[in-house]
Amino acid sequence: MAKIHSSAIVSSDAKIGEAVEIGPYAIVEGDVEIGAGSKLEAHAVLKDGARIGKSVTVGNFAVVAGLPQDLSFDSSTRTFAKVGDGTTLREGVTINRATKEGGFTLVGESCFVMAAAHVGHDSVVGNNVVIGNASLLGGHVSVGDRAFLGGCSGIHQFCRIGESVMFGGQSTATMDVAPFTIFAERNALFGLNLVGLRRRGFSKDAIAELQRCYRKVFMGTGNMRILASELLERSEALSSESIRFLEFFAGGKRGFATPNRSVK
């Protein structure tokens, strides 16, 4: 049975799972689903279109499924914002719902989204992602699994952040950021995220191969998309990590962050 504080405003149409806790002054609108074991802290707001997984914490004053910050959006369009199992949203987090009929803004499983962070409409955040305090994700941003975004990060709309990227605090991305890299300042890479790769259990051989791919794509002569494509075509025994790194360059429309030339 759900535990709902007497001051909370909860629509009778909302679908609420077992052992859900809804705190003081929280608001749950009608087109909302909350998975078992989730908790809404005081003043949390779940608006129409919120889809909350199991064992999710929605912190004080967080708002899930608010209207997209898109001047062309028709508020009668039925869209959603989904938060995966085991994710924590801290105080004041905002996650806007998608813009196209039936579409989803997605935050994956086991993520930790710190205070005052914003996830814009139609964005897709992978699993095990950490988003630092006051970080801002524009609309249609994608963030790969196990990425770490430092506090006050800013990501331009439509940018892609690859898996296991370490994103420095107060950094700004207006271009795509390749997987497994360290990113800081404005559109600058600082090599591979070696500490993160080792913590994930990548072998020495896999890391060495990624380093070779990194150098050939970023330090080579020519178009990065073409260089990455040629490496994929020539190498039949690449690790799955290197393949994912190289395949990243086939997508996107905003170009790619490149190495800071002071770092070799």
Buried (B, 14 or more C-beta within 10 A) or exposed (E): EBEBBEEBEBBEEBBBBEBBBBBBBBBBBEBBBBBBBBBBBBBBBBBBBBBBBBBBBBBBBBBBBBBBBBEEBEEEBEBBBBBBBBBBBBBBBBBBBBBEEEBBBBBBBBBBBBBBBBBBBBBBBBBBBBBBBBBBBBBBBBBBBBBBBBBBBBBBBBBBBBBBBBBBBBBBBBBBBBBBBBBBEEBBBBBBBBEBBEEBEBEEEBBEBBBBBBEBBBEBEEEBBEBBBBBBEEBEEBBEBBBBBBEBBEEBEBEBBBBBEEEE
